[in-house]
């Protein structure tokens, strides 16, 4: 599968040279290098300047909880929001079609004609067995979660140029192994971690899903 590119925003300041970052996700290093701008001095208050600092890639099939580690050296790093590409920009079969032609008859009475329509529109991206059953018009019974996921994935229209800001709920946020005391969702999503030279930030990005959807929508 393709990689999804994430862009990290925030601000950084180094008295000389550049702030550098090492970032790992789920135990794998995804970025190591200098941020793109190290000239923004924080004005004593919460940081607000959203410079694009660095980018990193992750297989687009990786969803759910993400374990993140970020180390900053060379100055101060304030980590703001992220966005990513390969988000859903449309659907091959619109939700209204599923609502009219599938939901009232699911799971045992979806017509062969409508099953074949799904197979034709979504093709072999459904997987060999599911595509064959739908193409034959013989699929009955509850879909497994894997089959729902296959229909959802095959029905998504994505591209590499559209980026969408993500809801990033940071759980178990620690700097240098010490909990920083964020307890509310507003804090976990809205606050920017501030790292000094040599600090290590760790947290869990809860329930990452750029689409936040369930079959068929």
Buried (B, 14 or more C-beta within 10 A) or exposed (E): EEBBBBBBBBBBBBEEEBBBBBBBBBEEEBBEEBBBBBEBEBEEEEBEBEBEBBBBBBEBEBBEEBBBBBBBBBBBBBBBBBBBBBBBEEBBBEEEBBEEBBEEEBEEEBEEEBBBBBBEEBEEBBBEEBBBBBBEBEBEEEBEEEBBBBBBBBBBEBEEEBBEEBBBBBEEBBBEEEEBEBEEEEEBBBBBBBBEBEBBBBBBBBEBEBBEBEBBB
